[in-house]
Amino acid sequence: MLTKSSELKLREVVNISDGKRLGPVCDVEFDDETGAIRSISVHNAGILLRMFGRNSKQSIPWEKIKRFGVDVILVDVDEV
C-alpha cells in the first residue's frame, strides 16, 4: 500500500497502551539518506490551546509505531 505524507496528516494517532487519542499527525520526519520515516509528531495541547498558539509537539519514534490503518495510526508509548 502506497501512502503520501500529506495523507498521514489526516490520520488520528491512538496510543494502544491506554487507548487515548493523541491527536492528528502534524509532522513527519524522514531519514535524508534512505527516505524512511524516522518519527511522526502530534500536538500535545487540545484544540482550544492550539487556537491561542500554546502547543507543543510530541515526537513518536518509528519503533513505537505499531500499525498504520486507513484512518488511524496505532502507537505504543508509555508517557504522554
N, C-alpha and C positions, 0 to 999 in steps of 0.2 A: 504494500500500500504506500503510495506516494503522498506526502503531506507538505504543504507550503508553510513557511514560518508564519505568514500572516494568518493562516488558519489556526495555528496553535494559540494565538491570542484570543480566539473566540471560545476556547475551552476552559471550563472550570477545573480548578485543581482541588482534589479531595485527599485528605490525609487518612490512610486506611488504619492507622494505629488508634485513632479516636473518632473517626467518622466526620470530622469537621471540614467544612468548606473553607479553603484558604483564599479563594478568590480567583479571578481570571488571570491568565498569564499576561504579564506586562512587558516582559523582555526575554529574549533567548540569547544565550552566549554560545558561540561556535568556536571550535579549535581552528586557528588560521591555517594550519598545515593539512589537516585531514578533512575538515569540513564537518566533523562530528559535533553533536550537541554536547557542550560541557555542563551547562546548567540552564534552568529556567528561573525566572523571578516572578513573584507575586507581591502585590501591595499588602502590607500588614494592616494599615488603617482601613476602617469602613468607608463607605461612600460619602458619608457626611463630612468626615475629616478630610477626605481627598478633595472635596469641593473647596475647602478653605486652605488647601496647599500643605496640609500637615499629613505627611505619609512617609513611610519608609518601605523599602523593598526587602523581601526575604528571598535569598538565593537558595535554590534547591539543586544540589549536585546531581549529575546524571545517575550516579549509583543509587540514589534514593527514589528515582522514578521507576515505578513498578509496571505500569501499563498505560498505553495510550488508547483511549476509547474514542468513539465517534464524537462525543461531546464532553468528555471528562478525561482528565489525566489523574491517575492514581499514584500517590507518592507515599512513602513510609518515613516520616520524620518524627523524632522524639519530642523536640521542643519547637514551639511556635512563638 
